[in-house]
């Protein structure tokens, strides 16, 4: 929700898979509430139809392994009647079926992917491929045998027999090929929706052909009746810059109390109406409650105009007070509180200024600021995200790339746990620097297979050079290699003497040698 004025609304981003798809975004501002409401809700949707979560879940499992994908397909051939047609029951059924194939960590990753709709574009890419065929009329599912399409199962055998007369179809990297299929057999591509009543019949027929070695079975998602709903996109930011550009002529010499904003009235105003309370009248009737009425008025004014400017002194500890507010929340609600405060900070700022920050929290935050500034170069107020010690650049990364990092780290942890490594040791292992070095290989120059042409420490031609390493401390021109009788710098050339390009390498080595460069 964004109040009137400029305000950043955070949503949460990845370039969808299959970038060849045209991603069209529609900005749908919806004004909610009555005529006095200032709230604006903004949603971003795709122009493609919403895809079933079952198909998106299957794509998640396909990235884990094709065997896992086909096991999931086998378990969900027809789910009609297995849930009560509510979105929650449908989602619970998918999670339940997936839990039989995934670990707890992987299942959490699946839930995260479904909430992001990360695989909706992947499913829709299959839909686009099917629409380019195009599908036979009146078929909710169909198969393609080397360019010939049909939904009549009795024609499958005849089409396979004549398939050799037609070229094989092009298969994409994302296609789901049934494992064990004979690549020399005809390619049968099934376009169907997993979980539909029609899918079971076609799937069983294709399996029988593939298991007998008669066909290469390929499955592509296809929705005969796409949903009328759109996919709400996560991971995109929207800035609402609302400005009233309508000019009004108004006589400000005549001001009626009922039309004045409560925040512009003084406490001694005879009307002094705030949210229906006539404080001028109340103070007259109840003079003994003057202080209580003053506090009530202050509370109502702040809740009426939450975007009122803050004083400079009120903003000095705002970051500490915000953190203290989050820490004061129950651990189960801390993340929700942090999200609410960060996404609606302008409207929450005034109430946050009343939060009292304990000396322990303040001391801990100041120590953290000093530590992160010294180790990571983070200035007070900067933000940083780390996943198992990996720094996530918030300027270049988005929620989808963070999801890929989390999934990659989960796979590593699962692999370490499969080796019966205990959790505390897993955390220590993950802290190790496993980044590849710049060199692809290293040569052990102590090996007798290396034939040295010269030796700076023993050859007489270098006898006039100083031998002490103290010479390294002497000043010299930048870029000059110091002439010291030590084999500090070594050049090893690995070559085939009979190859014509070897002469160039030998010329370089000869140049170093003839010019008395301190290089062995």
Secondary structure, 3 states (H helix, E strand, C coil): CECCCEEEECCCCCCCCCCCCCCCEEEEEEECCCCCCCCEEEEEEEEEECCCHHHHHHHHHHHHCHHHHHHHHHHCCECCCCCCCCHHHHHHHHHHHHHCCCCHHHHHHHHHHHHHCCCHHHHHHHHHHHHCCCCCCCCCCEEEECCEEECCHHHHHHHHHCHHHCCCCCCCCCCEECCCCCCCCEEEEEEECCECHHHHHHHHHHHHHHHCCCEEEEEEECCCCCCCCEEECCCCCEEEECCCCCCCCCCCCCCCHHHCCHHHCCCCCCCCEECCEEHHHHHHHCHHHHHHHHHHHHHHHHHHCCCCCCCHHHHCCHHHHHHHHHHHCCCCCHHHHHHHHHHCHHHHHHHHCCCCCCHHHHHHHHHHHHHHHHHHCCCCCCCCEEECCEEECCCCCCHHHHHHHHHHHHHHHHHHHHCCCCHHHHHHHHCCCCCCCCCCCCCCCCCCCCCCCCCCCCCHHHCCCECCHHHHHCCCCCCCCCCECCCCCCCCCCCCCCCCCHHHHHHHHHHHHHCCCCCC
